[in-house]
Amino acid sequence: MMRVTNHAAGPRLVWPKGARTPRLLVPGESAVIALPDRRDPCLAAWEAAGEVRVEAEPDPGAPDPRPERRRARPRPPSGGEA
């Protein structure tokens, strides 16, 4: 399974493995699909042109790669509050 993200100005058709019809990805859409061949010439050309990004599906059990945000200290009440 691979995550395909469309960065092109228009829609792109991706044919998932074993599907009867292609999958339409609108601009900005991502989908996790089974690809018949990672080295598909159309996907390779789109990827080289920066129109799509093809990457491995993230492991659902893996920790979030972004660090947890630090929480700010609570602010003391302003002078107007009693």
Secondary structure, 3 states (H helix, E strand, C coil): CEEEEECCCCCEEECCCCCCCCEEECCCCEEEECCCCCCCHHHHHHHHCCCEEEEECCCCCCCCCCCCCCCCCCCCCCCCCC
